[in-house]
Amino acid sequence: DSIGFRAVDDAIFRQLVFSRLTYPASKLKTSDYLGKYHDMDYPVQQIYRYMDKLHSTQKELVQQISYDHTKKILGGEVNVVFYDVTTLYFEIDQEDELRKTGFSKEGKHQNPQIVLGLLVSKNGYPLAYDIFEGNKFEGHTMLPVIDSFREKYRLEQLVIIADSGLLSNANIYDLQLGGYEFILGARIKNEKRVIQNKILSLNLKNGESAVVNKDDLNLIITYSDNRAKKDRLNREKGLRKIEKQIRTGRLTKASINNRGYNKYLKMDGQINIAIDYNKFEADAAWDGLKGYLTNANLSKDEIIENYGHLWQIEKAFRISKTDLKIRPIYHRLQHRIETHICISFVAYKVYKELERQLKEMKSTFSPEKAIEIAKTIYKVKANTQNGEVSHIMLITDEQKNLAQIFNFG
């Protein structure tokens, strides 16, 4: 209600969102759950009919409400946004126009899937989303979502932040053509030799950063001892893995590629595969270095700080997939798949508002913990000579604490 979703004047909408937070399941199981535990009669066909209504008449309202609330809690403006994509697979064999096999971030390359693009604000509040065919290259999803978002809310200036997976010459050109400022994770090892030499000659110490000019863009380079330690451990782990594969004879000519740590492999003669230890040692020069490609009119420290918030969108996907169980998706029709995503979008917005309010009230409860406690609180109703009476049962200290925080009971 504090977000504004009460403007969606359908009780079933509220229950579908709550169920996604407390008992995420198929719509059939949701119908059964609402009947058994909340004495609410919502047959599954009624739920499907409402989903059709939500898609046709309320989906835009839902996103507008979410945007207006996010804008309000961020002080009246949204000018920095974060974009990323994930994949959601289906337990089916046959493809259709939307659900197609493609590169799966979940390792389900054999399953038809969809691509989900999500736009969030600082602190991870959801702003907009869209779904795409499962075989669509993730780099081609960013501009459609961002352009639609800017046009819908009439935003003049936006700073777009995305990781290196969305870094391509085409995206950089389109962002510049659209008048956007951007901060993109850079693939500094893939830069031209002259840029690589400039980066390696910086000799940065822990916590230091520098700017390398790249045409009309800036390449911000940072160094961290902790990152260097992690990079070194990962390289050594990868080296041990391919050494073991060579000893067991599991590597073939097909293994010679630039994927992961296979880049350390080389052909020795015509048939022998060996490890290029010189290349392994040379890679150590890059340990601890990270780059950001930008045209943003921000200071070096502001660019690094803003990019640091990108983990929030990774958290959004993790929460959506684990706590809200956005997958598996049991729907076949595209508009119902879209509606399922919409309900999950609203549930995630409520989750984030719960997180914000708990933090504002200096509670030690996480959103997950608060939801778990809330699920154990029951209201007892009784019919008496004077009419129906009800009482909320607050038994444990945690239940009483939660009731005090949100002023109920």
Residue, then its C-alpha position, 0 to 999 in steps of 0.5 A: d500500500s505504501i508503494g501505491f499498488r493498492a491502485v490496482d483494484d483487484a484483490i486477486f492481484r494482491q494475493l498473487v503477489f503475496s503468494r509469490l513472496t511467501y509460497p512461490a509455486s505454480k498457479l494451480k498450487t497457488s490456488d490450492y494454497l489460498g484455499k487451504y490456508h487463507d480460505m480464499d476461493y480462487p479457482v485456477q481458471q479465475i487466476y488465468r483470466y485475471m492474468d489476461k486482464l493484468h497483461s492487457t490493462q494493468k501491466e503499464l500501471v504496475q510499472q508506473i507505480s513502481y517507477d513513481h515510488t522509486k523516484k520518490i524514495l531516491g529524492g525525486e529523480v532517476n538519472v543513473v540506471f543499471y542494466d543486465v540480462t539473465t536467462l530463464y529456461f523451460e522444462i520442455d523439448q519443443e521450441d516456439e517463437l519465444r522459447k528458443t535454445g541459446f546460450s544459457k547462463e544457468g547451463k541449460h543449453q539444451n532447454p528452450q529459454i527466454v532472455l530477461g532484461l532488467l533495469v534497476s536504480k541505485n540500491g537495486y529498485p526495479l524500474a523496467y523489464d522486457i523479455f526476448e527470444g531465447n536465442k537473442f544475443e544479450g548485447h542486442t537487448m539493452l538499447p530497446v529496454i533503455d530507449s523505451f524507459r527513457e521515452k516512457y518517463r520523458l527522461e532527458q539524461l541517463v547514465i547507463i551502467a552495465d558489465s563487460g558482457l554488454l560491451s560491444n562497438a555497436n552498443i557503444y555507437d548506439l549509446q553515443l548516438g542516443g545521447y546517453e552517458f555510460i559506464l561499461g565494464a572494460r575487457i582491458k586484455n582485449e584492447k589494442r597493444v598500444i592501450q595494453n602497454k599504457i595500462l601495464s605501464l601505470n604501475l598502480k598500487n593498492g586502491e590507486s586508479a588512473v585514466v587512459n584516453k581511448d579515442d573520444l572515451n576514457l578508460i578508467i583503470t583501478y588496482s586492488d591487492n584483494r582482486a590481485k589475490k583472487d585473480r592469481l588463485n583463479r589462474e592457479k586453479g585453472l592451471r591445475k585443472i588443465e594440467k590434470q586433464i593433460r595427465t589423464g589424456r582428456l585434452t584434444k586439438a579441439s581444446i585449443n581455444n581462448r575459452g577460460y584457461n584453455k588459452y594457456l594450451k598450445m600445440d607441441g609438434q603435430i600431436n602433443i598438447a602442452i601448457d604455455y607457462n610463459k603465457f601463464e606467467a605473463d598473465a600475472a601482470w594483469d592480476g588486480l587490474k580492472g577497467y571501466l570504459t566511459n563517456a560520463n561527465l563524472s569524476k574518476d571516483e564517481i565513475i568507480e563508485n557508480y559501477g560498484h553498485l552493479w552488484q545490486i542487479e546480480k542480487a536482484f536476479r538471485i532473489s528472483k530465481t531463489d526466493l521468488k522462484i521466478r523459474p520454472i515457468y509453467h505457462r505456454l502462451q507468451h502473454r501469460i509468460e509476460t504476466h508471470i514476469c510482471i507479478s514477479f517484478v511486483a513481488y521483487k519491488v515489495y521485497k525491496e521496499l520491505e528491505r528498505q523499511l527494515k533498514e530505516m527502522k534499524s531492524t536486524f531482520s533481513p527481508e527473508k527472515a521477516i517473511e519467514i516470521a510473518k508466515t508463522i503468525y496466525k489470526v484466530k477468528a471466533n463467532t460469539q453471541n456478540g458477533e465475530v471476534s478475531h485475535i492475532m496470535l503473537i507468541t514468540d519474541e520474533q513475532k512480537n518484534l515484527a508486530q512492533i516494527f510494523n505496528f500490528g497485532 
